[in-house]
Amino acid sequence: MGSSIRTRQAQPGIADELASFYAQHSGLIKTLGGAALAIAMPKMKDHVNPS
């Protein structure tokens, strides 16, 4: 059983709450995602091509 199925069974309203939060704050989510990528990409590059 996948984790998303278990989550929906344990907290059936969580998906709706997450969707509502994203709908209200999509710019924030996109900004945080961009910041996470900006931090992660150089670290992954260093890991793949160690100096």
ROMARDO-315903 format. One record per residue: residue in one letter; z, x, y of N, C-alpha, C in turn; residue number from 1. Coordinates in steps of 0.05 Angstrom, whole numbers, padded with zeros to 5 digits. Atoms other than C-alpha are relative to their C-alpha. Layout:
REM residues N
<site type="A" n_w="Z" n_u="X" n_v="Y" ca_w="Z" ca_u="X" ca_v="Y" c_w="Z" c_u="X" c_v="Y" seq="NUM"/>
...
//
This chain:
REM residues 51
<site type="M" n_w="00000" n_u="00017" n_v="-00023" ca_w="00000" ca_u="00000" ca_v="00000" c_w="00000" c_u="00018" c_v="00025" seq="1"/>
<site type="G" n_w="00002" n_u="-00016" n_v="-00023" ca_w="-00020" ca_u="00029" ca_v="00067" c_w="00023" c_u="-00005" c_v="00019" seq="2"/>
<site type="S" n_w="-00022" n_u="00002" n_v="-00018" ca_w="00030" ca_u="00042" ca_v="00122" c_w="-00004" c_u="-00022" c_v="00020" seq="3"/>
<site type="S" n_w="00005" n_u="00022" n_v="-00019" ca_w="-00003" ca_u="-00008" ca_v="00169" c_w="00007" c_u="-00027" c_v="-00013" seq="4"/>
<site type="I" n_w="-00007" n_u="00025" n_v="00014" ca_w="00006" ca_u="-00063" ca_v="00116" c_w="00030" c_u="-00003" c_v="-00001" seq="5"/>
<site type="R" n_w="-00030" n_u="00001" n_v="00001" ca_w="00079" ca_u="-00044" ca_v="00107" c_w="00012" c_u="-00007" c_v="00027" seq="6"/>
<site type="T" n_w="-00011" n_u="00005" n_v="-00027" ca_w="00090" ca_u="-00045" ca_v="00182" c_w="-00004" c_u="-00029" c_v="00007" seq="7"/>
<site type="R" n_w="00004" n_u="00028" n_v="-00006" ca_w="00058" ca_u="-00114" ca_v="00189" c_w="00019" c_u="-00018" c_v="-00016" seq="8"/>
<site type="Q" n_w="-00018" n_u="00016" n_v="00016" ca_w="00102" ca_u="-00140" ca_v="00133" c_w="00029" c_u="00002" c_v="00011" seq="9"/>
<site type="A" n_w="-00028" n_u="-00004" n_v="-00010" ca_w="00166" ca_u="-00110" ca_v="00163" c_w="00003" c_u="-00012" c_v="00028" seq="10"/>
<site type="Q" n_w="-00001" n_u="00010" n_v="-00028" ca_w="00149" ca_u="-00128" ca_v="00235" c_w="-00026" c_u="-00014" c_v="00006" seq="11"/>
<site type="P" n_w="00026" n_u="00013" n_v="-00003" ca_w="00094" ca_u="-00180" ca_v="00237" c_w="-00011" c_u="-00001" c_v="00029" seq="12"/>
<site type="G" n_w="00010" n_u="00002" n_v="-00028" ca_w="00090" ca_u="-00181" ca_v="00314" c_w="-00006" c_u="00026" c_v="00012" seq="13"/>
<site type="I" n_w="00003" n_u="-00026" n_v="-00012" ca_w="00085" ca_u="-00106" ca_v="00324" c_w="-00029" c_u="00005" c_v="00008" seq="14"/>
<site type="A" n_w="00029" n_u="-00004" n_v="-00007" ca_w="00008" ca_u="-00105" ca_v="00323" c_w="-00007" c_u="-00015" c_v="00026" seq="15"/>
<site type="D" n_w="00005" n_u="00016" n_v="-00024" ca_w="00006" ca_u="-00160" ca_v="00376" c_w="00013" c_u="00013" c_v="00024" seq="16"/>
<site type="E" n_w="-00013" n_u="-00013" n_v="-00023" ca_w="00057" ca_u="-00123" ca_v="00419" c_w="-00015" c_u="00025" c_v="00008" seq="17"/>
<site type="L" n_w="00015" n_u="-00024" n_v="-00006" ca_w="00018" ca_u="-00058" ca_v="00414" c_w="-00026" c_u="-00007" c_v="00014" seq="18"/>
<site type="A" n_w="00025" n_u="00009" n_v="-00012" ca_w="-00047" ca_u="-00094" ca_v="00431" c_w="00005" c_u="-00009" c_v="00029" seq="19"/>
<site type="S" n_w="-00007" n_u="00009" n_v="-00027" ca_w="-00014" ca_u="-00127" ca_v="00491" c_w="00007" c_u="00023" c_v="00018" seq="20"/>
<site type="F" n_w="-00007" n_u="-00024" n_v="-00017" ca_w="00015" ca_u="-00061" ca_v="00516" c_w="-00025" c_u="00015" c_v="00007" seq="21"/>
<site type="Y" n_w="00025" n_u="-00014" n_v="-00005" ca_w="-00053" ca_u="-00028" ca_v="00509" c_w="-00017" c_u="-00015" c_v="00021" seq="22"/>
<site type="A" n_w="00016" n_u="00016" n_v="-00019" ca_w="-00087" ca_u="-00085" ca_v="00546" c_w="00011" c_u="00003" c_v="00028" seq="23"/>
<site type="Q" n_w="-00012" n_u="-00002" n_v="-00026" ca_w="-00038" ca_u="-00079" ca_v="00603" c_w="00000" c_u="00028" c_v="00011" seq="24"/>
<site type="H" n_w="-00003" n_u="-00028" n_v="-00009" ca_w="-00036" ca_u="-00003" ca_v="00606" c_w="-00022" c_u="00018" c_v="-00012" seq="25"/>
<site type="S" n_w="00021" n_u="-00015" n_v="00013" ca_w="-00104" ca_u="00020" ca_v="00580" c_w="-00005" c_u="00027" c_v="00015" seq="26"/>
<site type="G" n_w="00004" n_u="-00024" n_v="-00015" ca_w="-00111" ca_u="00071" ca_v="00636" c_w="00021" c_u="00021" c_v="-00007" seq="27"/>
<site type="L" n_w="-00021" n_u="-00018" n_v="00007" ca_w="-00044" ca_u="00102" ca_v="00619" c_w="-00005" c_u="00012" c_v="-00028" seq="28"/>
<site type="I" n_w="00005" n_u="-00009" n_v="00027" ca_w="-00062" ca_u="00106" ca_v="00545" c_w="-00022" c_u="00020" c_v="00000" seq="29"/>
<site type="K" n_w="00023" n_u="-00018" n_v="-00001" ca_w="-00129" ca_u="00139" ca_v="00561" c_w="00008" c_u="00027" c_v="00013" seq="30"/>
<site type="T" n_w="-00009" n_u="-00024" n_v="-00013" ca_w="-00095" ca_u="00189" ca_v="00608" c_w="00018" c_u="00017" c_v="-00019" seq="31"/>
<site type="L" n_w="-00017" n_u="-00014" n_v="00019" ca_w="-00042" ca_u="00207" ca_v="00556" c_w="-00017" c_u="00012" c_v="-00022" seq="32"/>
<site type="G" n_w="00017" n_u="-00010" n_v="00021" ca_w="-00096" ca_u="00215" ca_v="00503" c_w="-00016" c_u="00024" c_v="00010" seq="33"/>
<site type="G" n_w="00014" n_u="-00023" n_v="-00011" ca_w="-00136" ca_u="00261" ca_v="00549" c_w="00018" c_u="00024" c_v="00003" seq="34"/>
<site type="A" n_w="-00019" n_u="-00022" n_v="-00003" ca_w="-00074" ca_u="00302" ca_v="00564" c_w="00006" c_u="00013" c_v="-00027" seq="35"/>
<site type="A" n_w="-00006" n_u="-00010" n_v="00027" ca_w="-00058" ca_u="00308" ca_v="00490" c_w="-00023" c_u="00017" c_v="-00010" seq="36"/>
<site type="L" n_w="00023" n_u="-00016" n_v="00009" ca_w="-00129" ca_u="00332" ca_v="00476" c_w="-00002" c_u="00026" c_v="00016" seq="37"/>
<site type="A" n_w="00001" n_u="-00024" n_v="-00016" ca_w="-00126" ca_u="00381" ca_v="00534" c_w="00020" c_u="00021" c_v="-00010" seq="38"/>
<site type="I" n_w="-00020" n_u="-00018" n_v="00011" ca_w="-00064" ca_u="00411" ca_v="00503" c_w="-00007" c_u="00010" c_v="-00028" seq="39"/>
<site type="A" n_w="00005" n_u="-00007" n_v="00028" ca_w="-00086" ca_u="00409" ca_v="00431" c_w="-00025" c_u="00017" c_v="-00004" seq="40"/>
<site type="M" n_w="00025" n_u="-00014" n_v="00005" ca_w="-00157" ca_u="00436" ca_v="00437" c_w="00002" c_u="00030" c_v="00002" seq="41"/>
<site type="P" n_w="-00003" n_u="-00029" n_v="-00001" ca_w="-00139" ca_u="00506" ca_v="00461" c_w="00017" c_u="00011" c_v="-00023" seq="42"/>
<site type="K" n_w="-00017" n_u="-00009" n_v="00022" ca_w="-00085" ca_u="00511" ca_v="00408" c_w="-00016" c_u="00000" c_v="-00026" seq="43"/>
<site type="M" n_w="00017" n_u="00000" n_v="00025" ca_w="-00135" ca_u="00491" ca_v="00353" c_w="-00020" c_u="00023" c_v="00001" seq="44"/>
<site type="K" n_w="00020" n_u="-00022" n_v="-00003" ca_w="-00186" ca_u="00541" ca_v="00381" c_w="00014" c_u="00026" c_v="-00007" seq="45"/>
<site type="D" n_w="-00015" n_u="-00024" n_v="00006" ca_w="-00133" ca_u="00596" ca_v="00378" c_w="00006" c_u="00002" c_v="-00030" seq="46"/>
<site type="H" n_w="-00006" n_u="00001" n_v="00028" ca_w="-00116" ca_u="00575" ca_v="00307" c_w="-00024" c_u="00007" c_v="-00017" seq="47"/>
<site type="V" n_w="00025" n_u="-00004" n_v="00015" ca_w="-00188" ca_u="00576" ca_v="00283" c_w="-00011" c_u="00028" c_v="00005" seq="48"/>
<site type="N" n_w="00011" n_u="-00027" n_v="-00007" ca_w="-00207" ca_u="00641" ca_v="00320" c_w="00023" c_u="00018" c_v="00010" seq="49"/>
<site type="P" n_w="-00022" n_u="-00016" n_v="-00010" ca_w="-00144" ca_u="00684" ca_v="00323" c_w="-00011" c_u="00027" c_v="00012" seq="50"/>
<site type="S" n_w="00009" n_u="-00025" n_v="-00014" ca_w="-00152" ca_u="00743" ca_v="00371" c_w="00010" c_u="00025" c_v="-00014" seq="51"/>
//
